[in-house]
């Protein structure tokens, strides 16, 4: 599917079947890591809010801005996460590249937190 916030999932049989499988996978998932997505897709947000509970099982990446925070471009993602899920999801500052990213400890912290809560 092309990146289009106005795309319609239920008008195409193939896409509809894939989307149904995706929502079923979300329900079975022990954790959901949203990587490289700006969350501008209302269908994706709805799928996450309706099929992943508790929300602490979700982690969402955004560009790093220093001090463990997201960059200004990631603030929009953070606002969407908080508006849709409250404080549940972990925000992970993450830059794509060839070098090891400093986000690895944040991801480790998230999975350790899930283990402590018996969610893994």
QUIKAMO-V499261 format. One record per helix or strand of 3 or more residues. SS is the DSSP state (helix for helix, strand for strand). FROM is the first residue (numbers start at 0). TO is the last residue. If there is no record, write none. Layout:
ss:SS from:FROM to:TO
ss:SS from:FROM to:TO
This chain:
ss:helix from:12 to:27
ss:strand from:31 to:33
ss:helix from:41 to:50
ss:helix from:54 to:56
ss:strand from:57 to:61
ss:strand from:63 to:65
ss:helix from:71 to:84
ss:strand from:89 to:92
ss:helix from:103 to:115
